[in-house]
Amino acid sequence: MKEGIHPVLHEVKISCACGAELETFSTVKNIKVSICSGCHPFYTGKQKILDTAGRVEKYKRKYEKKDQPVKKAPRTVTIKD
């Protein structure tokens, strides 16, 4: 290997917003993440819905109407003589 061309590896702690920490090696000295395997819904089996301004309820109301059958008025035909 050539000398002086490789980045320096540091032992770092990756810290998550939930408080979990993971030790690894990286060229970056400080790593912070917002979600990790300890708090991600795929790994925990718990679903988190972050509702901003009622968007989930708005979506549910919109598609509840599609499940109900649509009542149509009977067709009327007028014949002009």
LINLIN-V534162 format. One record per run of one state. SS is the DSSP state (2 for helix, 1 for strand, 0 for the rest). FROM is the first residue (numbers start at 1). TO is the last residue. If there is no record, write none. Layout:
# LINLIN-V534162
ss: {SS	SS}
from: {FROM	FROM}
to: {TO	TO}
This chain:
# LINLIN-V534162
ss: {0	1	0	1	0	1	0	2	0	2	0}
from: {1	10	17	21	27	31	34	41	45	55	68}
to: {9	16	20	26	30	33	40	44	54	67	81}
